[in-house]
Amino acid sequence: MGWLSKFLSSSIGQKVIMSLTGLFLMLFLVIHLIGNLQLLKDDGGEAFNTYAYFMTHNPLIKIVSISLYAFILWHAFQGIRLWQSNRAARGNDKYAVSHTRSSETAARNMAWFGIIIFIFIILHLWQFWLKMKMGVLPEVSVAAYDHPVQNLYLPVAEAFSNILYVVFYVVCIVVVGFHLWHGFWSAFQTLGINHPRYTPLIKTIGYIYSIGMAVGFSIIPIVMYFAR
Ligand code: HEM
């Protein structure tokens, strides 16, 4: 397995890890958005609480969730390492700077966006996920289960009745959108899927995906705020 650890610590190995973990996180965002859109149903949170209970009690999804936390940390850790080595390389090779300025600018922004997103995720988990994990939320009956479930809709509705949280979420979600805008096609490029015929298509899908995620997630706090 020496070749594997050698590959994973090489510069290309680190980029492949960024791509694979990034693609997994992009898939998570699609599922997370579909689930969160249940918040917009005018049913007092019934559909959302049913979905949240299922997602947190299904054994298979529990395993996927643990991988998700690990991949978030791995993606962030690897991103910081790559950022540091890019900075070191820039410091050592002034000539290279003038020739690769645009790609380095994108990479530098990716790192800043990534840091903002990482801080957002910590605050976000603290606000909703931790309350649910600690079991401190009041319980509510839902038609799908013969026992009460935690009312996760409550803290979300409470948060999005405050304009400051709405603005905070929308700003962070826009940053997520920018990160995905570059990250989507960059992930495919790193994995070697780079072809004059397919790259424009991948870029277009990436742009549609990033806008879809940014708009989809943003409308949740906005609609919840105005529908109070
Ligand atoms: C309107 C926007 C959003 C709302 C209302 C929302 C809501 C929630 C809620 C209620 C939870 C806890 C229940 C659960 O695990 O599903 C959660 C978990 C989580 N959220 Fe969000 N979220 C939003 C946007 C985001 C964004 C943009 C990201 C990432 C950049 C994100 C990342 C996560 C992660 C990683 C978890 C933990 C998932 C797990 O334990 O499996 N969320 N979110």
Residues whose N, C-alpha, C, O or C-beta is under 5 A from the ligand:
A	BS01	HEM	N36 S65 F128 W129 V176 F217 I220 P221
